[in-house]
Amino acid sequence: MPTHSSIPDTFQFAALVVLLAIGIPALQAQVKFTNPVRITQRDGLPDNRVTCMAQDGNGFMWFGTFQGLCRFDGSVVKVFQNVPGNSTSLSQNQVNSLFYDSENNCLWIGTVNGLNVLDLRTDKFRIYFHDPNDQHSLTGNEIGRSIFKDRQGIVWIGLARKGFLRYNRAADNFDRFAYPLSASDVGERLHRASFISRILQDTHNDSILWMATGSGLLKFNKYSVGFVRYYTDLGDKEANIKINGNYNLYQHKDGRLFMGAYGGFLNIFDPIRETFRQVNPTLDPSRFVTGKGVVYEIMAKSEKELWVTTAQGLSVYDLEKDAITSEMLNDPNYNTIYRASYQDKSNRIWGRSTFGGVRIYDPLNEQFQHFPLQGASARFVPIKVLEAPVRNQLYVNVAGGKGLYLLDRKTNRWTLIPTPPGFLKNNAEFAGRGMIFLRDGRLLIVEESTLFTLSNDAKSLVRFPLQPDGKGARFMDALQDHQGRVWVTSVDGGLFRLDLVNGTSKVFSDELLDTAQKGQALSIGAIFEDSHQNIWIDASEGFSMYDSQRDSFINLRYSPGRTNVFRHISGLLRTIRGIFLLEAVQRMVSALPIQKTREKASSAS
């Protein structure tokens, strides 16, 4: 039973992702079918042909594929396959149907050769086969696409060719049923009335089961064991074959039955009037040579709407308007496909595919908007983003680009603001880092070797008039303090302070090190100013505080076993109780009260 690492923790891409909305209401947002997370063979699936899915009581998702059963826990795919000679392994790798029995904490699995029940506590399979000498065994070994448990706790199993079964839990065996064809039956391919695609219990009558078959709709009374078969006659042989070859079945709470067939989009049955009515697709039928109108999935979007997945895309059918109100078309080359196969307990929509694995549409993820930059280098990474003065525009400082970028969120257009001529030599790339707006309105852009600002027309970068005096230093970020001075952090260069009024630059290095460390290279990371006008600096192996009243530094160096001193700080939050320092390496949060800052710092040093 191989286990595969799946969805990567981080993704590197030449793009900017912007959070549009966040919070509890986002969890209840409508699914937009954008930014899906994909699970394919690269993530551990044994096959990209996914046939069915279910969710168990622990929240794990289960997928049936052509090459095995899969359990996905949110990050890892575990695969269950047939092991020759092992009677407690999966009977056959091609899985047609899944059903989770919450009452008994087991998973029912229908395969092309045997019915399996997986005990989720032991990961052992119990397997049932056809036995010609046992009338209470399976009628046939090929299980269809439906395993269903009714409101009375009875499990029903649809077979691919030989009717259906009722499971007797006490006896651990099955009762066999099949529609009895007669001379009075009408229609094409009558033998397909024993091909069971879906089983449902009537929403208003516990005694009635509805079954979608390969040749019409069956109504079965489970107490009287009586059948009624309904067949749609469109007056044309080929049309009748398509409209009656039911692939899916859904019943609305008002009793209407919606059938998805191999042609004709939706076939709606009124059980009171016993009449059919067709809803024709508005999708462009010329785009696909095969699979026209095939309905793979029907599921509720809301009380008034249905999601209908077809070979051509995803449609929304409005039950009250009796019309298709929206459509999303698949890319003809299948680069983008839309499917709604299952809705989990967290309102995520899972879409299965017979060629492209699984897609997960999470309403929370869809609060992010993706802004790709075509033709960008593989090393292109947005580092800092600031809102521009013009509405809907963002300044984006990047590493791996050719300068600063202006992004128009409304049009998704990226505009390059280039560096001065000759700055990027020999096809070099811009090493953008931090970026701030100064109080006089100028934009200060930090590049590893140079500080820039915008030209008067804001169409190009020009060198900032005052540069830090630090040869070999790699500049990282900037901060303007309450006095208007600009502090610039660096790697291997120390901390720089620019006095914009006097036009002077000063570097601090040894001042941020203990006596034994003086003369060593110093790397500065995060920098913050608190409400008391003190500046906190993430320095090599510890942190420092610049006391603005005393014009001096207090250093707190890190060493193993030393408490209340952090190796790196990456964030600062001012609260009523004090300052919170976020430890990035060890992922710790600690409070340092404002009124005791100097006392603790002096004691630690």
Secondary structure, 3 states (H helix, E strand, C coil): CCEEECCCCCCCCCEEEEECCCCHHHHCCCCCCCCCEEECHHHCCCCCCEEEEEECCCCCEEEEECCEEEEECCCEEEEECCCCCCCCCCCCCCEEEEEEECCCCEEEEEECCEEEEEECCCCEEEEECCCCCCCCCCCCCCEEEEEEECCCCCEEEEECCCCEEEEECCCCEEEEECCCCCCCCCCCCHHHHHCEEEEEECCCCCCEEEEEECCEEEEEECCCCEEEEECCCCCCHHHHHHHHCEEEEEECCCCCEEEEECCCCEEEEECCCCEEEEECCCCCHHHCCCCCCCEEEEEECCCCEEEEEECCEEEEEECCCCEEEEEEECCCCCCCCCCCCEECCCCCEEEECCCCCEEEECCCHHHEEEEECCCCCCCCEEEEEEECCCCCEEEEEEEEECEEEEEECCCCEEEEEECCCCCCCCCCCEEEEEEEECCCCCEEEEECCCEEEECCCCCCEEECCCCCCCCCCEEEEEEECCCCCEEEEEECCCEEEEECCCCEEEEECHHHCCHHHCCCCCCEEEEEECCCCCEEEEECCEEEEEECCCCEEEEEECCCCCCCCCCCEEEEEECCCCEEEEECCCCEEEEECHHHHHHHHHHHC
